Amino acid sequence: MGKCYFCDDAERMNWTGYFCNTCDEIKNITKVYGKERMLDILQTICLRDQEQLENKIKGLKKKSNTISKDDQDVKYN
Ligand SMILES: [Zn+2]
């Protein structure tokens, strides 16, 4: 049927369509937020440089350790 015009990976939904199911859903969500807002969301939330990634990982590990400690406290109290 041909590859999706957006991701260039999955098969298109049908012969007359240009996108796969996933990219069609992305297109529909983009219609709700607008393309400029979607691009802003992707750039500010999804794209991170190496330092931002390490900070995020450290934060998640710290949070995970805190939760584990809290769980232990609950068990022993
Ligand atoms: Zn696609």
N, CA, C, O and the ligand as a Tripos MOL2 file, in Angstrom:
@<TRIPOS>MOLECULE
protein
  309   307    78     0     0
PROTEIN
NO_CHARGES

@<TRIPOS>ATOM
      1 N           0.8310   -1.2110    0.0000 N.3       1 MET1
      2 CA          0.0000    0.0000    0.0000 C.3       1 MET1
      3 C           0.8610    1.2550    0.0000 C.2       1 MET1
      4 O           0.4030    2.3270   -0.3940 O.2       1 MET1
      5 N           2.0950    1.1240    0.4370 N.am      2 GLY2
      6 CA          2.9700    2.2930    0.4630 C.3       2 GLY2
      7 C           3.2300    2.7830    1.8710 C.2       2 GLY2
      8 O           2.4350    2.5490    2.7820 O.2       2 GLY2
      9 N           4.3370    3.4570    2.0370 N.am      3 LYS3
     10 CA          4.7370    3.9500    3.3560 C.3       3 LYS3
     11 C           4.0310    5.2590    3.6880 C.2       3 LYS3
     12 O           3.6740    6.0470    2.8110 O.2       3 LYS3
     13 N           3.8450    5.4570    4.9850 N.am      4 CYS4
     14 CA          3.2690    6.6930    5.5100 C.3       4 CYS4
     15 C           4.1360    7.8840    5.0980 C.2       4 CYS4
     16 O           5.3630    7.8050    5.1490 O.2       4 CYS4
     17 N           3.5110    8.9710    4.6970 N.am      5 TYR5
     18 CA          4.2470   10.1560    4.2620 C.3       5 TYR5
     19 C           4.8780   10.9120    5.4360 C.2       5 TYR5
     20 O           5.7650   11.7390    5.2260 O.2       5 TYR5
     21 N           4.4350   10.6400    6.6580 N.am      6 PHE6
     22 CA          4.9730   11.3550    7.8180 C.3       6 PHE6
     23 C           6.1460   10.5990    8.4470 C.2       6 PHE6
     24 O           7.2470   11.1390    8.5440 O.2       6 PHE6
     25 N           5.9190    9.3620    8.8700 N.am      7 CYS7
     26 CA          6.9810    8.6110    9.5500 C.3       7 CYS7
     27 C           7.8470    7.8290    8.5660 C.2       7 CYS7
     28 O           8.9610    7.4270    8.9020 O.2       7 CYS7
     29 N           7.3480    7.6180    7.3740 N.am      8 ASP8
     30 CA          8.0840    6.8850    6.3430 C.3       8 ASP8
     31 C           8.5000    5.5030    6.8310 C.2       8 ASP8
     32 O           9.5480    4.9830    6.4500 O.2       8 ASP8
     33 N           7.6480    4.9120    7.6900 N.am      9 ASP9
     34 CA          7.9800    3.6190    8.2820 C.3       9 ASP9
     35 C           6.8120    2.6440    8.1400 C.2       9 ASP9
     36 O           6.9640    1.5690    7.5600 O.2       9 ASP9
     37 N           5.6500    3.0200    8.6680 N.am     10 ALA10
     38 CA          4.4930    2.1260    8.6740 C.3      10 ALA10
     39 C           3.7150    2.2310    7.3630 C.2      10 ALA10
     40 O           3.8610    3.1840    6.5980 O.2      10 ALA10
     41 N           2.8940    1.2240    7.1380 N.am     11 GLU11
     42 CA          2.0360    1.2250    5.9540 C.3      11 GLU11
     43 C           0.9270    2.2500    6.1190 C.2      11 GLU11
     44 O           0.4330    2.4640    7.2260 O.2      11 GLU11
     45 N           0.5350    2.8820    5.0250 N.am     12 ARG12
     46 CA         -0.5890    3.8190    5.0550 C.3      12 ARG12
     47 C          -1.8800    3.0870    5.3850 C.2      12 ARG12
     48 O          -2.0070    1.8930    5.1140 O.2      12 ARG12
     49 N          -2.8450    3.8040    5.9740 N.am     13 MET13
     50 CA         -4.1180    3.2140    6.3930 C.3      13 MET13
     51 C          -4.8890    2.6520    5.2060 C.2      13 MET13
     52 O          -5.4990    1.5880    5.3090 O.2      13 MET13
     53 N          -4.8640    3.3640    4.0710 N.am     14 ASN14
     54 CA         -5.5780    2.9300    2.8860 C.3      14 ASN14
     55 C          -4.9410    3.5590    1.6490 C.2      14 ASN14
     56 O          -4.0330    4.3820    1.7600 O.2      14 ASN14
     57 N          -5.4160    3.1740    0.4940 N.am     15 TRP15
     58 CA         -4.8170    3.6550   -0.7570 C.3      15 TRP15
     59 C          -4.9570    5.1490   -0.9480 C.2      15 TRP15
     60 O          -4.0720    5.7850   -1.5220 O.2      15 TRP15
     61 N          -6.0390    5.7130   -0.4850 N.am     16 THR16
     62 CA         -6.2730    7.1360   -0.7120 C.3      16 THR16
     63 C          -5.6690    8.0050    0.3840 C.2      16 THR16
     64 O          -5.5640    9.2200    0.2190 O.2      16 THR16
     65 N          -5.2670    7.3960    1.5100 N.am     17 GLY17
     66 CA         -4.7030    8.1790    2.6060 C.3      17 GLY17
     67 C          -3.2020    8.3440    2.4770 C.2      17 GLY17
     68 O          -2.5500    7.6270    1.7180 O.2      17 GLY17
     69 N          -2.6610    9.2880    3.2190 N.am     18 TYR18
     70 CA         -1.2230    9.5530    3.1830 C.3      18 TYR18
     71 C          -0.4960    9.0450    4.4220 C.2      18 TYR18
     72 O           0.7260    8.8970    4.4130 O.2      18 TYR18
     73 N          -1.2650    8.7720    5.5120 N.am     19 PHE19
     74 CA         -0.6270    8.4820    6.7940 C.3      19 PHE19
     75 C          -1.0000    7.1030    7.3330 C.2      19 PHE19
     76 O          -2.0090    6.5160    6.9420 O.2      19 PHE19
     77 N          -0.1530    6.5950    8.2500 N.am     20 CYS20
     78 CA         -0.4730    5.3640    8.9770 C.3      20 CYS20
     79 C          -1.4400    5.7240   10.1170 C.2      20 CYS20
     80 O          -1.7370    6.8990   10.3290 O.2      20 CYS20
     81 N          -1.9210    4.7290   10.8370 N.am     21 ASN21
     82 CA         -2.8760    4.9830   11.9190 C.3      21 ASN21
     83 C          -2.3100    5.9230   12.9760 C.2      21 ASN21
     84 O          -2.9870    6.8530   13.4130 O.2      21 ASN21
     85 N          -1.0670    5.6800   13.3860 N.am     22 THR22
     86 CA         -0.4440    6.4930   14.4370 C.3      22 THR22
     87 C          -0.2800    7.9420   13.9880 C.2      22 THR22
     88 O          -0.6280    8.8680   14.7210 O.2      22 THR22
     89 N           0.2440    8.1310   12.7980 N.am     23 CYS23
     90 CA          0.4810    9.4920   12.3190 C.3      23 CYS23
     91 C          -0.8350   10.2130   12.0290 C.2      23 CYS23
     92 O          -0.9100   11.4370   12.1380 O.2      23 CYS23
     93 N          -1.8650    9.4610   11.6620 N.am     24 ASP24
     94 CA         -3.1680   10.0860   11.4860 C.3      24 ASP24
     95 C          -3.6910   10.5950   12.8250 C.2      24 ASP24
     96 O          -4.3140   11.6540   12.8970 O.2      24 ASP24
     97 N          -3.4320    9.8280   13.8830 N.am     25 GLU25
     98 CA         -3.8240   10.2670   15.2300 C.3      25 GLU25
     99 C          -3.0450   11.5230   15.6250 C.2      25 GLU25
    100 O          -3.6120   12.4590   16.1890 O.2      25 GLU25
    101 N          -1.7470   11.5390   15.3280 N.am     26 ILE26
    102 CA         -0.9160   12.7240   15.6010 C.3      26 ILE26
    103 C          -1.4650   13.9260   14.8430 C.2      26 ILE26
    104 O          -1.5350   15.0310   15.3800 O.2      26 ILE26
    105 N          -1.8510   13.7000   13.5990 N.am     27 LYS27
    106 CA         -2.4220   14.7870   12.7900 C.3      27 LYS27
    107 C          -3.6930   15.3350   13.4410 C.2      27 LYS27
    108 O          -3.9050   16.5470   13.4840 O.2      27 LYS27
    109 N          -4.5380   14.4260   13.9500 N.am     28 ASN28
    110 CA         -5.7810   14.8620   14.5830 C.3      28 ASN28
    111 C          -5.5080   15.6490   15.8630 C.2      28 ASN28
    112 O          -6.1820   16.6430   16.1370 O.2      28 ASN28
    113 N          -4.5230   15.2080   16.6470 N.am     29 ILE29
    114 CA         -4.1600   15.9350   17.8670 C.3      29 ILE29
    115 C          -3.5940   17.3050   17.4950 C.2      29 ILE29
    116 O          -3.8660   18.2950   18.1740 O.2      29 ILE29
    117 N          -2.8180   17.3640   16.4300 N.am     30 THR30
    118 CA         -2.2580   18.6340   15.9680 C.3      30 THR30
    119 C          -3.3570   19.6130   15.5930 C.2      30 THR30
    120 O          -3.2180   20.8190   15.7960 O.2      30 THR30
    121 N          -4.4470   19.0930   15.0470 N.am     31 LYS31
    122 CA         -5.5780   19.9590   14.7000 C.3      31 LYS31
    123 C          -6.1690   20.6170   15.9400 C.2      31 LYS31
    124 O          -6.6470   21.7500   15.8860 O.2      31 LYS31
    125 N          -6.1320   19.8920   17.0610 N.am     32 VAL32
    126 CA         -6.6860   20.4260   18.3090 C.3      32 VAL32
    127 C          -5.7950   21.5400   18.8560 C.2      32 VAL32
    128 O          -6.2890   22.6080   19.2180 O.2      32 VAL32
    129 N          -4.4800   21.2940   18.9190 N.am     33 TYR33
    130 CA         -3.5590   22.2490   19.5290 C.3      33 TYR33
    131 C          -3.0470   23.2980   18.5570 C.2      33 TYR33
    132 O          -2.6610   24.3880   18.9800 O.2      33 TYR33
    133 N          -3.0340   23.0000   17.2840 N.am     34 GLY34
    134 CA         -2.4260   23.8860   16.2980 C.3      34 GLY34
    135 C          -0.9740   23.4850   16.1000 C.2      34 GLY34
    136 O          -0.3220   23.0140   17.0320 O.2      34 GLY34
    137 N          -0.4720   23.6680   14.8950 N.am     35 LYS35
    138 CA          0.8780   23.1760   14.5840 C.3      35 LYS35
    139 C           1.9660   23.9060   15.3470 C.2      35 LYS35
    140 O           2.9660   23.2940   15.7210 O.2      35 LYS35
    141 N           1.7930   25.2240   15.5920 N.am     36 GLU36
    142 CA          2.8220   25.9600   16.3270 C.3      36 GLU36
    143 C           2.8970   25.4750   17.7770 C.2      36 GLU36
    144 O           3.9860   25.3110   18.3270 O.2      36 GLU36
    145 N           1.7290   25.2470   18.3920 N.am     37 ARG37
    146 CA          1.6960   24.7670   19.7820 C.3      37 ARG37
    147 C           2.2540   23.3500   19.8680 C.2      37 ARG37
    148 O           2.9780   23.0250   20.8090 O.2      37 ARG37
    149 N           1.9230   22.5060   18.8940 N.am     38 MET38
    150 CA          2.4520   21.1360   18.8760 C.3      38 MET38
    151 C           3.9670   21.1530   18.7550 C.2      38 MET38
    152 O           4.6480   20.3970   19.4470 O.2      38 MET38
    153 N           4.5010   21.9970   17.8940 N.am     39 LEU39
    154 CA          5.9500   22.0940   17.7330 C.3      39 LEU39
    155 C           6.5850   22.5870   19.0280 C.2      39 LEU39
    156 O           7.6340   22.0920   19.4380 O.2      39 LEU39
    157 N           5.9490   23.5580   19.6680 N.am     40 ASP40
    158 CA          6.4520   24.0870   20.9360 C.3      40 ASP40
    159 C           6.4600   22.9800   21.9940 C.2      40 ASP40
    160 O           7.4340   22.8400   22.7340 O.2      40 ASP40
    161 N           5.3820   22.1950   22.0690 N.am     41 ILE41
    162 CA          5.3010   21.0860   23.0330 C.3      41 ILE41
    163 C           6.4210   20.0810   22.7680 C.2      41 ILE41
    164 O           7.1020   19.6480   23.6980 O.2      41 ILE41
    165 N           6.6090   19.7170   21.5160 N.am     42 LEU42
    166 CA          7.6520   18.7420   21.1690 C.3      42 LEU42
    167 C           9.0360   19.2760   21.5220 C.2      42 LEU42
    168 O           9.8650   18.5440   22.0630 O.2      42 LEU42
    169 N           9.2880   20.5450   21.2190 N.am     43 GLN43
    170 CA         10.6170   21.0980   21.4580 C.3      43 GLN43
    171 C          10.9010   21.3160   22.9350 C.2      43 GLN43
    172 O          12.0330   21.1340   23.3810 O.2      43 GLN43
    173 N           9.8870   21.7050   23.6980 N.am     44 THR44
    174 CA         10.1340   22.0150   25.1070 C.3      44 THR44
    175 C          10.0100   20.7990   26.0100 C.2      44 THR44
    176 O          10.6390   20.7640   27.0680 O.2      44 THR44
    177 N           9.2290   19.8100   25.6330 N.am     45 ILE45
    178 CA          9.0030   18.6510   26.5060 C.3      45 ILE45
    179 C           9.7210   17.4100   26.0080 C.2      45 ILE45
    180 O          10.2970   16.6750   26.8100 O.2      45 ILE45
    181 N           9.7020   17.1630   24.7290 N.am     46 CYS46
    182 CA         10.2620   15.9150   24.2000 C.3      46 CYS46
    183 C          11.7380   16.0140   23.8660 C.2      46 CYS46
    184 O          12.4580   15.0210   23.9760 O.2      46 CYS46
    185 N          12.2050   17.1780   23.4630 N.am     47 LEU47
    186 CA         13.6100   17.3200   23.0950 C.3      47 LEU47
    187 C          14.4090   17.7890   24.2950 C.2      47 LEU47
    188 O          14.1090   18.8290   24.8820 O.2      47 LEU47
    189 N          15.4250   17.0220   24.6600 N.am     48 ARG48
    190 CA         16.2680   17.3920   25.7930 C.3      48 ARG48
    191 C          17.7220   17.1790   25.4000 C.2      48 ARG48
    192 O          18.0560   16.2170   24.7090 O.2      48 ARG48
    193 N          18.5930   18.0980   25.8530 N.am     49 ASP49
    194 CA         20.0100   17.8590   25.5920 C.3      49 ASP49
    195 C          20.5440   16.8970   26.6550 C.2      49 ASP49
    196 O          19.8090   16.4960   27.5560 O.2      49 ASP49
    197 N          21.8190   16.5300   26.5490 N.am     50 GLN50
    198 CA         22.3910   15.5080   27.4320 C.3      50 GLN50
    199 C          22.2950   15.9140   28.8990 C.2      50 GLN50
    200 O          21.9850   15.0830   29.7540 O.2      50 GLN50
    201 N          22.5580   17.1860   29.1970 N.am     51 GLU51
    202 CA         22.5030   17.6490   30.5840 C.3      51 GLU51
    203 C          21.0830   17.5450   31.1400 C.2      51 GLU51
    204 O          20.8800   17.1270   32.2800 O.2      51 GLU51
    205 N          20.1060   17.9300   30.3220 N.am     52 GLN52
    206 CA         18.7110   17.8470   30.7640 C.3      52 GLN52
    207 C          18.3070   16.4030   31.0010 C.2      52 GLN52
    208 O          17.5750   16.1030   31.9440 O.2      52 GLN52
    209 N          18.7960   15.4860   30.1220 N.am     53 LEU53
    210 CA         18.4830   14.0700   30.2910 C.3      53 LEU53
    211 C          19.0560   13.5410   31.6000 C.2      53 LEU53
    212 O          18.3780   12.8170   32.3290 O.2      53 LEU53
    213 N          20.3110   13.9030   31.9020 N.am     54 GLU54
    214 CA         20.9380   13.4330   33.1370 C.3      54 GLU54
    215 C          20.2160   13.9790   34.3590 C.2      54 GLU54
    216 O          20.0250   13.2590   35.3390 O.2      54 GLU54
    217 N          19.8120   15.2490   34.3100 N.am     55 ASN55
    218 CA         19.0550   15.8220   35.4230 C.3      55 ASN55
    219 C          17.7310   15.0990   35.6150 C.2      55 ASN55
    220 O          17.3110   14.8460   36.7440 O.2      55 ASN55
    221 N          17.0710   14.7650   34.5020 N.am     56 LYS56
    222 CA         15.7950   14.0570   34.5800 C.3      56 LYS56
    223 C          15.9980   12.6710   35.2000 C.2      56 LYS56
    224 O          15.2210   12.2530   36.0580 O.2      56 LYS56
    225 N          17.0450   11.9600   34.7640 N.am     57 ILE57
    226 CA         17.3310   10.6230   35.2900 C.3      57 ILE57
    227 C          17.6430   10.7060   36.7790 C.2      57 ILE57
    228 O          17.1380    9.9030   37.5640 O.2      57 ILE57
    229 N          18.4840   11.6840   37.1810 N.am     58 LYS58
    230 CA         18.8080   11.8560   38.6050 C.3      58 LYS58
    231 C          17.5520   12.1150   39.4140 C.2      58 LYS58
    232 O          17.3700   11.5540   40.4940 O.2      58 LYS58
    233 N          16.6820   12.9710   38.8830 N.am     59 GLY59
    234 CA         15.4360   13.2880   39.5770 C.3      59 GLY59
    235 C          14.5560   12.0700   39.7470 C.2      59 GLY59
    236 O          13.9640   11.8660   40.8070 O.2      59 GLY59
    237 N          14.4690   11.2580   38.7030 N.am     60 LEU60
    238 CA         13.6430   10.0560   38.7770 C.3      60 LEU60
    239 C          14.2230    9.0470   39.7570 C.2      60 LEU60
    240 O          13.4800    8.4040   40.4990 O.2      60 LEU60
    241 N          15.5740    8.9010   39.7660 N.am     61 LYS61
    242 CA         16.2210    7.9820   40.7020 C.3      61 LYS61
    243 C          16.0000    8.4350   42.1420 C.2      61 LYS61
    244 O          15.7130    7.6250   43.0230 O.2      61 LYS61
    245 N          16.1380    9.7520   42.3690 N.am     62 LYS62
    246 CA         15.9390   10.3100   43.7050 C.3      62 LYS62
    247 C          14.5030   10.0420   44.1720 C.2      62 LYS62
    248 O          14.2620    9.6440   45.3120 O.2      62 LYS62
    249 N          13.5630   10.2740   43.2560 N.am     63 LYS63
    250 CA         12.1520   10.0560   43.5640 C.3      63 LYS63
    251 C          11.9020    8.5790   43.8570 C.2      63 LYS63
    252 O          11.1700    8.2410   44.7880 O.2      63 LYS63
    253 N          12.5160    7.6940   43.0560 N.am     64 SER64
    254 CA         12.3640    6.2540   43.2390 C.3      64 SER64
    255 C          12.9040    5.8210   44.5930 C.2      64 SER64
    256 O          12.2750    5.0160   45.2790 O.2      64 SER64
    257 N          14.0770    6.3520   44.9920 N.am     65 ASN65
    258 CA         14.6580    6.0210   46.2940 C.3      65 ASN65
    259 C          13.7730    6.5090   47.4240 C.2      65 ASN65
    260 O          13.6050    5.8150   48.4270 O.2      65 ASN65
    261 N          13.2110    7.6860   47.2730 N.am     66 THR66
    262 CA         12.3300    8.2420   48.2920 C.3      66 THR66
    263 C          11.0940    7.3770   48.4500 C.2      66 THR66
    264 O          10.6520    7.1170   49.5690 O.2      66 THR66
    265 N          10.5390    6.9350   47.3440 N.am     67 ILE67
    266 CA          9.3430    6.1000   47.3930 C.3      67 ILE67
    267 C           9.6780    4.7670   48.0670 C.2      67 ILE67
    268 O           8.9020    4.2760   48.8870 O.2      67 ILE67
    269 N          10.8430    4.1730   47.7210 N.am     68 SER68
    270 CA         11.2450    2.9090   48.3280 C.3      68 SER68
    271 C          11.3940    3.0610   49.8340 C.2      68 SER68
    272 O          10.9630    2.2010   50.6010 O.2      68 SER68
    273 N          12.0160    4.1820   50.2560 N.am     69 LYS69
    274 CA         12.2060    4.4160   51.6880 C.3      69 LYS69
    275 C          10.8560    4.5710   52.3780 C.2      69 LYS69
    276 O          10.6470    4.0550   53.4760 O.2      69 LYS69
    277 N           9.9480    5.2830   51.7290 N.am     70 ASP70
    278 CA          8.6150    5.4530   52.3080 C.3      70 ASP70
    279 C           7.9050    4.1160   52.4410 C.2      70 ASP70
    280 O           7.2320    3.8510   53.4370 O.2      70 ASP70
    281 N           8.0650    3.2760   51.4190 N.am     71 ASP71
    282 CA          7.4370    1.9560   51.4640 C.3      71 ASP71
    283 C           7.9790    1.1510   52.6310 C.2      71 ASP71
    284 O           7.2270    0.4580   53.3170 O.2      71 ASP71
    285 N           9.3100    1.2440   52.8610 N.am     72 GLN72
    286 CA          9.9290    0.5110   53.9630 C.3      72 GLN72
    287 C           9.4020    1.0370   55.2900 C.2      72 GLN72
    288 O           9.1090    0.2570   56.1960 O.2      72 GLN72
    289 N           9.2800    2.3650   55.4110 N.am     73 ASP73
    290 CA          8.7740    2.9570   56.6470 C.3      73 ASP73
    291 C           7.3730    2.4440   56.9510 C.2      73 ASP73
    292 O           7.0440    2.1530   58.1000 O.2      73 ASP73
    293 N           6.5580    2.3370   55.9190 N.am     74 VAL74
    294 CA          5.1780    1.8610   56.1000 C.3      74 VAL74
    295 C           5.1890    0.4260   56.6150 C.2      74 VAL74
    296 O           4.4170    0.0670   57.5040 O.2      74 VAL74
    297 N           6.0820   -0.3980   56.0400 N.am     75 LYS75
    298 CA          6.1510   -1.8090   56.4210 C.3      75 LYS75
    299 C           6.5440   -1.9920   57.8800 C.2      75 LYS75
    300 O           6.0440   -2.8890   58.5580 O.2      75 LYS75
    301 N           7.4610   -1.1200   58.3690 N.am     76 TYR76
    302 CA          7.9820   -1.3080   59.7160 C.3      76 TYR76
    303 C           7.1770   -0.5560   60.7730 C.2      76 TYR76
    304 O           7.3840   -0.7550   61.9700 O.2      76 TYR76
    305 N           6.2680    0.3020   60.3390 N.am     77 ASN77
    306 CA          5.4700    1.0580   61.3280 C.3      77 ASN77
    307 C           4.1820    0.3750   61.6800 C.2      77 ASN77
    308 O           3.4130    0.8890   62.4930 O.2      77 ASN77
    309 ZN          3.2230    7.1390   10.0530 Zn       78 ZN78
@<TRIPOS>BOND
     1     1     2 1
     2     2     3 1
     3     3     4 2
     4     3     5 am
     5     5     6 1
     6     6     7 1
     7     7     8 2
     8     7     9 am
     9     9    10 1
    10    10    11 1
    11    11    12 2
    12    11    13 am
    13    13    14 1
    14    14    15 1
    15    15    16 2
    16    15    17 am
    17    17    18 1
    18    18    19 1
    19    19    20 2
    20    19    21 am
    21    21    22 1
    22    22    23 1
    23    23    24 2
    24    23    25 am
    25    25    26 1
    26    26    27 1
    27    27    28 2
    28    27    29 am
    29    29    30 1
    30    30    31 1
    31    31    32 2
    32    31    33 am
    33    33    34 1
    34    34    35 1
    35    35    36 2
    36    35    37 am
    37    37    38 1
    38    38    39 1
    39    39    40 2
    40    39    41 am
    41    41    42 1
    42    42    43 1
    43    43    44 2
    44    43    45 am
    45    45    46 1
    46    46    47 1
    47    47    48 2
    48    47    49 am
    49    49    50 1
    50    50    51 1
    51    51    52 2
    52    51    53 am
    53    53    54 1
    54    54    55 1
    55    55    56 2
    56    55    57 am
    57    57    58 1
    58    58    59 1
    59    59    60 2
    60    59    61 am
    61    61    62 1
    62    62    63 1
    63    63    64 2
    64    63    65 am
    65    65    66 1
    66    66    67 1
    67    67    68 2
    68    67    69 am
    69    69    70 1
    70    70    71 1
    71    71    72 2
    72    71    73 am
    73    73    74 1
    74    74    75 1
    75    75    76 2
    76    75    77 am
    77    77    78 1
    78    78    79 1
    79    79    80 2
    80    79    81 am
    81    81    82 1
    82    82    83 1
    83    83    84 2
    84    83    85 am
    85    85    86 1
    86    86    87 1
    87    87    88 2
    88    87    89 am
    89    89    90 1
    90    90    91 1
    91    91    92 2
    92    91    93 am
    93    93    94 1
    94    94    95 1
    95    95    96 2
    96    95    97 am
    97    97    98 1
    98    98    99 1
    99    99   100 2
   100    99   101 am
   101   101   102 1
   102   102   103 1
   103   103   104 2
   104   103   105 am
   105   105   106 1
   106   106   107 1
   107   107   108 2
   108   107   109 am
   109   109   110 1
   110   110   111 1
   111   111   112 2
   112   111   113 am
   113   113   114 1
   114   114   115 1
   115   115   116 2
   116   115   117 am
   117   117   118 1
   118   118   119 1
   119   119   120 2
   120   119   121 am
   121   121   122 1
   122   122   123 1
   123   123   124 2
   124   123   125 am
   125   125   126 1
   126   126   127 1
   127   127   128 2
   128   127   129 am
   129   129   130 1
   130   130   131 1
   131   131   132 2
   132   131   133 am
   133   133   134 1
   134   134   135 1
   135   135   136 2
   136   135   137 am
   137   137   138 1
   138   138   139 1
   139   139   140 2
   140   139   141 am
   141   141   142 1
   142   142   143 1
   143   143   144 2
   144   143   145 am
   145   145   146 1
   146   146   147 1
   147   147   148 2
   148   147   149 am
   149   149   150 1
   150   150   151 1
   151   151   152 2
   152   151   153 am
   153   153   154 1
   154   154   155 1
   155   155   156 2
   156   155   157 am
   157   157   158 1
   158   158   159 1
   159   159   160 2
   160   159   161 am
   161   161   162 1
   162   162   163 1
   163   163   164 2
   164   163   165 am
   165   165   166 1
   166   166   167 1
   167   167   168 2
   168   167   169 am
   169   169   170 1
   170   170   171 1
   171   171   172 2
   172   171   173 am
   173   173   174 1
   174   174   175 1
   175   175   176 2
   176   175   177 am
   177   177   178 1
   178   178   179 1
   179   179   180 2
   180   179   181 am
   181   181   182 1
   182   182   183 1
   183   183   184 2
   184   183   185 am
   185   185   186 1
   186   186   187 1
   187   187   188 2
   188   187   189 am
   189   189   190 1
   190   190   191 1
   191   191   192 2
   192   191   193 am
   193   193   194 1
   194   194   195 1
   195   195   196 2
   196   195   197 am
   197   197   198 1
   198   198   199 1
   199   199   200 2
   200   199   201 am
   201   201   202 1
   202   202   203 1
   203   203   204 2
   204   203   205 am
   205   205   206 1
   206   206   207 1
   207   207   208 2
   208   207   209 am
   209   209   210 1
   210   210   211 1
   211   211   212 2
   212   211   213 am
   213   213   214 1
   214   214   215 1
   215   215   216 2
   216   215   217 am
   217   217   218 1
   218   218   219 1
   219   219   220 2
   220   219   221 am
   221   221   222 1
   222   222   223 1
   223   223   224 2
   224   223   225 am
   225   225   226 1
   226   226   227 1
   227   227   228 2
   228   227   229 am
   229   229   230 1
   230   230   231 1
   231   231   232 2
   232   231   233 am
   233   233   234 1
   234   234   235 1
   235   235   236 2
   236   235   237 am
   237   237   238 1
   238   238   239 1
   239   239   240 2
   240   239   241 am
   241   241   242 1
   242   242   243 1
   243   243   244 2
   244   243   245 am
   245   245   246 1
   246   246   247 1
   247   247   248 2
   248   247   249 am
   249   249   250 1
   250   250   251 1
   251   251   252 2
   252   251   253 am
   253   253   254 1
   254   254   255 1
   255   255   256 2
   256   255   257 am
   257   257   258 1
   258   258   259 1
   259   259   260 2
   260   259   261 am
   261   261   262 1
   262   262   263 1
   263   263   264 2
   264   263   265 am
   265   265   266 1
   266   266   267 1
   267   267   268 2
   268   267   269 am
   269   269   270 1
   270   270   271 1
   271   271   272 2
   272   271   273 am
   273   273   274 1
   274   274   275 1
   275   275   276 2
   276   275   277 am
   277   277   278 1
   278   278   279 1
   279   279   280 2
   280   279   281 am
   281   281   282 1
   282   282   283 1
   283   283   284 2
   284   283   285 am
   285   285   286 1
   286   286   287 1
   287   287   288 2
   288   287   289 am
   289   289   290 1
   290   290   291 1
   291   291   292 2
   292   291   293 am
   293   293   294 1
   294   294   295 1
   295   295   296 2
   296   295   297 am
   297   297   298 1
   298   298   299 1
   299   299   300 2
   300   299   301 am
   301   301   302 1
   302   302   303 1
   303   303   304 2
   304   303   305 am
   305   305   306 1
   306   306   307 1
   307   307   308 2
@<TRIPOS>SUBSTRUCTURE
     1 MET1         2 RESIDUE 1 A MET
     2 GLY2         6 RESIDUE 1 A GLY
     3 LYS3        10 RESIDUE 1 A LYS
     4 CYS4        14 RESIDUE 1 A CYS
     5 TYR5        18 RESIDUE 1 A TYR
     6 PHE6        22 RESIDUE 1 A PHE
     7 CYS7        26 RESIDUE 1 A CYS
     8 ASP8        30 RESIDUE 1 A ASP
     9 ASP9        34 RESIDUE 1 A ASP
    10 ALA10       38 RESIDUE 1 A ALA
    11 GLU11       42 RESIDUE 1 A GLU
    12 ARG12       46 RESIDUE 1 A ARG
    13 MET13       50 RESIDUE 1 A MET
    14 ASN14       54 RESIDUE 1 A ASN
    15 TRP15       58 RESIDUE 1 A TRP
    16 THR16       62 RESIDUE 1 A THR
    17 GLY17       66 RESIDUE 1 A GLY
    18 TYR18       70 RESIDUE 1 A TYR
    19 PHE19       74 RESIDUE 1 A PHE
    20 CYS20       78 RESIDUE 1 A CYS
    21 ASN21       82 RESIDUE 1 A ASN
    22 THR22       86 RESIDUE 1 A THR
    23 CYS23       90 RESIDUE 1 A CYS
    24 ASP24       94 RESIDUE 1 A ASP
    25 GLU25       98 RESIDUE 1 A GLU
    26 ILE26      102 RESIDUE 1 A ILE
    27 LYS27      106 RESIDUE 1 A LYS
    28 ASN28      110 RESIDUE 1 A ASN
    29 ILE29      114 RESIDUE 1 A ILE
    30 THR30      118 RESIDUE 1 A THR
    31 LYS31      122 RESIDUE 1 A LYS
    32 VAL32      126 RESIDUE 1 A VAL
    33 TYR33      130 RESIDUE 1 A TYR
    34 GLY34      134 RESIDUE 1 A GLY
    35 LYS35      138 RESIDUE 1 A LYS
    36 GLU36      142 RESIDUE 1 A GLU
    37 ARG37      146 RESIDUE 1 A ARG
    38 MET38      150 RESIDUE 1 A MET
    39 LEU39      154 RESIDUE 1 A LEU
    40 ASP40      158 RESIDUE 1 A ASP
    41 ILE41      162 RESIDUE 1 A ILE
    42 LEU42      166 RESIDUE 1 A LEU
    43 GLN43      170 RESIDUE 1 A GLN
    44 THR44      174 RESIDUE 1 A THR
    45 ILE45      178 RESIDUE 1 A ILE
    46 CYS46      182 RESIDUE 1 A CYS
    47 LEU47      186 RESIDUE 1 A LEU
    48 ARG48      190 RESIDUE 1 A ARG
    49 ASP49      194 RESIDUE 1 A ASP
    50 GLN50      198 RESIDUE 1 A GLN
    51 GLU51      202 RESIDUE 1 A GLU
    52 GLN52      206 RESIDUE 1 A GLN
    53 LEU53      210 RESIDUE 1 A LEU
    54 GLU54      214 RESIDUE 1 A GLU
    55 ASN55      218 RESIDUE 1 A ASN
    56 LYS56      222 RESIDUE 1 A LYS
    57 ILE57      226 RESIDUE 1 A ILE
    58 LYS58      230 RESIDUE 1 A LYS
    59 GLY59      234 RESIDUE 1 A GLY
    60 LEU60      238 RESIDUE 1 A LEU
    61 LYS61      242 RESIDUE 1 A LYS
    62 LYS62      246 RESIDUE 1 A LYS
    63 LYS63      250 RESIDUE 1 A LYS
    64 SER64      254 RESIDUE 1 A SER
    65 ASN65      258 RESIDUE 1 A ASN
    66 THR66      262 RESIDUE 1 A THR
    67 ILE67      266 RESIDUE 1 A ILE
    68 SER68      270 RESIDUE 1 A SER
    69 LYS69      274 RESIDUE 1 A LYS
    70 ASP70      278 RESIDUE 1 A ASP
    71 ASP71      282 RESIDUE 1 A ASP
    72 GLN72      286 RESIDUE 1 A GLN
    73 ASP73      290 RESIDUE 1 A ASP
    74 VAL74      294 RESIDUE 1 A VAL
    75 LYS75      298 RESIDUE 1 A LYS
    76 TYR76      302 RESIDUE 1 A TYR
    77 ASN77      306 RESIDUE 1 A ASN
    78 ZN78       309 GROUP 0 **** ****
